[in-house]
């Protein structure tokens, strides 16, 4: 896809969202089904993903770890965002990889230590790019705008309001 094709796809949406801001608000949803043992299956739109405990918390390693899935979502979103920004700004990116990694202290998850946080204490994203003739300034801009417009990155960075609820079947 080139810059003109991307703009042709996005411009009608941008116009619509300027004229009717309420149409820009979309509720994304995911659903999981509690499975056997300590697992939960999630339909990803392409395949069924069964999540379970990470081996560091007693899992077998046969199921997906939801922490890995979060990092995978971040890598996917950052990669798509980087590609869109590069296309829009005509920055020559021939290919590359997105590496995400995060540090967890399982003492928190397993209630071993109240001082240990539950969840990632830090997450890092690194791009390894085949940047052709891109200048360092272009790559700095690309990174800055990728951070700014990546939905998963910004969601993790800004911690949205989050709530839980329950119902009986």
N, C-alpha and C positions, 0 to 999 in steps of 0.2 A: 504494500500500500504506500502511496506517495502522499505528499502534503495536501495536494488538491483533493484527492479522494477522501482523506480523513476530514478535511474541512467540509466537503460536500455531505458527508455523513453527519457531522456534528452541528453544522450551522443551523439547520431547521430546529434542532432540539434547543440550541442556545436561544434562538428567537422565541420559541414557545415558552421557555423557562423565564425569559425576561418579561414576556407579556402576561403569563399566568404562572407566577412562582409556585403556587400550590401543586401544579402538575409535576414539579421537579422532585417532590417528596415521594419516595418509593420505600415501602417496607419490605426488606429482604427477610426471608424465613428459612429456617433449617429445622429438621425434625429428626429425632433419634428414637429408636425402638430398643427398650431394655432387652438384653439377650440373656443367654445362659451364663452362669458364673458371674464374673464381674466384667461384663461387656455391654456395649451399646452400639447398635448399627445405625449408620447415617447414610441416607441416599444423597450422593453428591451431584446427581444430575447425569453422571456418566456411568457410575458404578456404585455398588453398595460398599460402604466402608465400615468395618467393624473395629471399634475402638475398645481398648482394654487398658489394664494397668501397665505402666512402664516397668521393666524388670527391676529398676531401683526401688519400686514400691510393691514388689511381689508378683508382677506379671510375668508371663512366659516369653514375651517378645513376639508372640505369634500375631497379636492384634496390633492395630495402629495405636500409637500414643497420641493423645489429644494435644500434647505440647508440641510434638512433631508436626501435627496437622496445622497448628497455629503458625509455626515457622514456615511450613509449606505455603500456607495462604499468604503470608507476608512476602515470600519470595515470588510467588505468582503475581501478586498485585504490583509489587515493585518492578518486576520485569515488564509487565504490560504497560505500566505507567511510563517507565523509561522509554520504551519503544514509541509510545504515543507522543511524548515530548520530543524525542529525537526526530520523529517524522515531522511534527509540526514546525520545529525550528530548523529543519533540514541539516541536522548534525549527522555526519556520516558514521553510523554504527553498523558494522557488518555482522556482528554477532557478539556473543559473550555469555557469561554466566552470572547468576545472582546467588550469592552465598548468604544464608542466614544462620545464626547460631545464638543460643541463649543459655544462660546459666541458671540452674535450679538447685536449690538445697533441699533435698528430700526429707531432711529433719523436720521442716515445716509441714509438709504434706502428710507425714506420718505422725504428727503431733509429738515428736521426740523433743523438740525445743520450741518454746513460745517465742524465743528471740529470732529464730530462723523464719524468713518470710515464706508464705505459701505463694507459689508462682515464680515467674522469672524475676531474677534480681537485675539482670541486664540482658539486652538483646542487641546484636550487631548485624548490620547488613553491609555486605561488601560486593561491589560490582567488579567483575573481571571482563573488560571490554576489548573487543577488536574494533578500535576506534578510527581506523583508517587515517584520514587527514584532519581529524578533529583537533582543535587547539586545546590547550589546557583551560583556557577561559570558557570555551564551549562546554567542556566536560564539567567544569565547576558549575556552570549554569544548569546543565543537564541534571546533575546530582541535586542541586538546590530545588529545582522544580519537581523532580521525581519525589523528593521528600514532601514537598508541599502538597502535591496532588494525589499521592498514594493513599487510598482510603484505609487500608489496613494499618499502614504506618502511622497515619494521623490518629486513627482510633486508639491504637496502643499508646501513643504519645500523650493524648489528651484525656484519657480515661473518661468515657461518657457515663452518664447516669445509668446505673445497672440495677435491676431488681429481680427478685424471684417470687414465685407464687406456686400454689399447688391446687390440685383438684383430684377428686377420686373418680375412678372409671365406673 
